[in-house]
Amino acid sequence: MPNGQHQGEVALVTGANKGLGKQIARRLGAEGMTVYLGARDAQRGRETESELREAGLDARFVHLDVTVQTQVDATAKRIEAESGRLDVLVNNAGIVVEWGIPVADITADRMRAAFDVNVFGTVAVTQACIPLLRRSSAPRVVNLSSPLGSLGLLSEPGHPVSTRGLLPYSSSKAALNAMTLVYANALREEGIRVNAANPGLVATDLNADSPFSRGTRSPEEGADAPVWLALTGADGPTGSFRGGMDGTVDEVVPW
């Protein structure tokens, strides 16, 4: 049951029908928020809605493929009609398209597929939600990122990040990191805080085909950093990248 600390607040979590997104949505709902569960798989989205409602949470499935502008617009319109504002946006939806493919064999089409979800989809949802966030007294945006997009770590020869060779994923997350900073700077005076979160190496479907590791952290553990950022008060950070691989939620990740 909700503990009421954030009772009455409204959140949207993309990619919320399973794994990390589902756990983030569960945790925000337990804080007393109305949580819109963005999911492109309608059946799984409805199943997640039913599961969270049975737990006493105010969960509401919305059919949302972040690459489909009509669904993005419909999601924003529904939130406006039902709730009137948005307090928290968690851009969790993301994909990896290159497991097992050498860097030299990555095509432009494969790069476009990654950027379509990880970058352009995030922009589409964020842009549609900014008018709703402006109506909140403490608006927060959390972008799910990864150290694999850290230029600082990618530039260190021999570092595990620089040896992964994930061209579409690392490039798209580096772009997401830049977007986080640009949005944070542009929206700071309006009180909209924008941060990036590192969930760590989480055992989800995203890593199911990884030749390195399927993940060492559970979705519940991976939700710690993004939820921490989503729940921070008006004096919380903005324009930061947080979340340690060991679970330290406020550890700063290098850009």
C-alpha positions in Angstrom: 0.0 0.0 0.0 1.2 3.6 -0.6 3.0 5.2 2.3 1.6 8.7 1.3 4.9 10.7 1.2 4.1 11.8 -2.4 0.4 11.4 -2.3 -1.3 13.1 -5.2 1.7 13.5 -7.3 1.7 12.2 -10.9 4.4 10.3 -12.8 4.9 8.8 -16.2 7.4 6.0 -16.7 8.2 4.8 -20.2 9.0 1.2 -20.9 7.1 0.3 -17.7 5.6 -3.0 -18.5 8.6 -5.1 -17.3 12.0 -5.2 -15.7 13.5 -2.0 -14.5 10.7 0.3 -15.6 8.1 -1.8 -13.9 10.0 -1.7 -10.6 10.5 2.1 -10.9 6.7 2.4 -11.4 6.0 0.2 -8.5 8.3 2.2 -6.2 6.8 5.5 -7.3 3.3 4.1 -6.8 4.2 3.0 -3.3 5.1 6.6 -2.5 1.5 7.6 -3.2 1.8 8.7 -6.8 -0.6 8.1 -9.7 1.7 6.3 -12.1 1.1 6.2 -15.9 2.7 3.0 -17.2 3.9 3.7 -20.7 4.3 0.4 -22.7 4.3 -0.4 -26.4 3.2 -4.0 -25.6 -0.5 -3.5 -24.7 -1.1 -6.9 -23.2 1.9 -6.7 -20.9 1.0 -3.1 -20.0 -2.5 -4.1 -19.0 -1.1 -7.0 -17.0 1.3 -4.7 -15.1 -1.5 -2.3 -14.5 -3.6 -5.1 -12.9 -0.7 -6.4 -10.9 0.1 -3.0 -9.4 -3.6 -2.1 -8.8 -4.0 -5.4 -6.9 -1.1 -4.1 -4.7 -3.2 -1.0 -3.9 -1.4 1.4 -6.3 -2.9 3.9 -8.6 -1.4 2.5 -11.9 -2.7 3.4 -15.3 -1.6 1.8 -18.5 -1.1 4.0 -21.5 -0.2 2.6 -24.9 3.1 4.3 -25.7 5.7 3.4 -28.2 8.1 6.4 -27.9 8.9 6.3 -31.6 5.2 6.9 -32.6 4.4 10.5 -32.3 0.6 10.0 -32.3 1.0 7.7 -29.2 3.2 10.3 -27.5 0.7 13.0 -28.1 -2.2 10.9 -27.0 -0.3 10.0 -23.7 0.2 13.7 -22.9 -3.4 14.5 -23.7 -4.7 11.8 -21.4 -2.5 12.8 -18.5 -3.7 16.4 -19.0 -7.3 15.3 -19.1 -7.2 13.0 -16.1 -4.5 14.6 -13.8 -3.9 18.1 -15.1 -0.1 18.1 -14.6 3.0 15.9 -14.4 5.4 15.9 -11.4 7.8 13.2 -12.5 8.9 11.9 -16.0 11.1 8.9 -16.1 12.5 8.2 -19.6 13.3 4.6 -19.1 12.5 3.0 -22.6 15.7 2.0 -24.3 17.2 -0.7 -26.6 20.5 -2.4 -27.5 20.7 -3.4 -31.1 24.3 -4.6 -31.5 25.0 -7.6 -29.3 27.7 -9.7 -31.0 28.2 -7.4 -34.0 31.7 -6.0 -34.5 32.0 -2.3 -34.6 33.2 -2.3 -38.2 30.1 -4.1 -39.2 27.6 -1.7 -37.6 25.4 -0.1 -40.3 23.8 3.3 -40.4 20.4 1.7 -40.2 21.3 0.0 -37.0 22.5 3.3 -35.6 19.3 4.9 -36.6 17.3 2.2 -34.8 19.1 2.8 -31.5 18.8 6.6 -31.8 15.2 6.4 -32.7 14.3 4.9 -29.3 17.2 6.1 -27.0 17.4 9.6 -28.3 14.6 10.8 -30.5 12.0 8.9 -28.5 13.2 10.6 -25.3 13.0 14.0 -26.9 9.5 13.3 -28.2 8.2 12.3 -24.8 10.0 15.1 -22.9 8.9 17.8 -25.4 5.3 16.6 -25.1 5.4 16.6 -21.3 7.1 19.9 -20.6 3.8 21.8 -20.6 2.5 19.4 -18.0 5.7 19.5 -15.9 5.5 23.3 -15.9 2.2 22.9 -13.9 4.0 21.0 -11.1 5.4 22.7 -8.0 8.4 20.4 -8.1 8.9 18.9 -11.5 11.5 16.2 -12.1 12.8 14.4 -15.2 15.0 11.3 -14.9 16.7 9.9 -18.0 18.0 6.3 -17.7 21.5 6.3 -18.9 24.7 4.2 -18.6 28.4 4.6 -18.0 28.7 3.1 -21.5 27.8 6.6 -22.7 30.4 8.3 -20.6 33.0 10.0 -22.8 35.4 10.1 -19.8 35.3 6.3 -19.4 35.3 5.6 -23.1 38.5 7.6 -23.4 40.3 5.4 -20.9 42.2 2.6 -22.7 41.6 -0.7 -21.1 38.6 0.4 -19.0 35.7 -2.1 -19.2 33.5 0.6 -20.7 36.0 1.4 -23.5 36.5 -2.2 -24.5 32.8 -3.1 -24.9 32.5 -1.9 -28.5 28.8 -1.0 -28.4 28.7 1.7 -31.0 25.0 2.4 -31.3 24.3 2.0 -27.6 27.3 4.0 -26.3 26.8 6.8 -28.9 23.0 7.1 -28.1 23.6 7.2 -24.4 26.3 9.8 -24.9 23.8 11.9 -26.8 21.3 11.3 -24.0 23.8 12.6 -21.5 24.3 15.7 -23.5 20.5 16.1 -23.8 20.2 15.8 -20.1 22.6 18.7 -19.6 21.0 20.9 -22.2 17.5 20.4 -20.9 18.7 21.0 -17.3 20.4 24.3 -18.3 17.4 25.4 -20.4 14.7 24.5 -17.7 16.6 25.4 -14.5 15.0 28.8 -14.1 11.6 27.2 -14.4 12.4 24.9 -11.5 12.4 21.7 -13.7 15.2 19.5 -12.6 16.6 17.1 -15.2 19.1 14.3 -14.3 20.5 11.1 -15.6 20.5 7.9 -13.6 22.8 4.8 -13.8 20.9 1.8 -12.7 24.0 -0.4 -12.8 24.3 -3.7 -14.7 20.7 -5.0 -14.3 19.5 -8.5 -15.2 16.7 -7.6 -17.6 15.7 -8.5 -21.2 17.9 -5.6 -22.4 21.0 -7.6 -21.4 19.6 -11.1 -22.2 21.8 -11.5 -25.3 24.9 -9.8 -23.9 28.2 -11.7 -24.5 29.6 -10.0 -21.4 27.2 -10.3 -18.5 23.4 -10.6 -18.4 23.5 -8.4 -15.3 24.6 -8.5 -11.6 21.8 -6.4 -10.1 18.1 -7.2 -9.8 15.5 -4.8 -11.3 14.6 -3.9 -7.7 18.2 -2.8 -7.0 18.5 -1.1 -10.4 15.5 1.1 -9.5 17.3 2.7 -6.5 19.2 5.5 -8.3 16.3 6.6 -10.7 13.8 6.5 -7.9 16.1 8.5 -5.6 16.4 11.2 -8.3 12.6 11.1 -8.9 11.9 11.6 -5.2 14.4 14.4 -4.4 13.1 17.6 -3.1 13.2 21.1 -4.5 16.9 21.4 -3.3 17.9 18.2 -5.2 20.4 18.1 -8.0 19.9 19.1 -11.6 22.2 18.5 -14.6 23.8 15.5 -12.8 24.5 11.9 -13.6 24.1 9.7 -10.5 24.2 6.1 -9.5 27.2 3.9 -8.5 27.7 0.3 -9.8 27.7 -0.8 -6.1 24.3 0.7 -5.5 25.3 4.1 -4.1 22.5 6.1 -5.4 24.1 9.6 -5.2 27.5 8.7 -6.6 28.5 11.0 -9.4 29.1 9.2 -12.8 31.6 11.0 -15.1 30.1 12.5 -18.2 
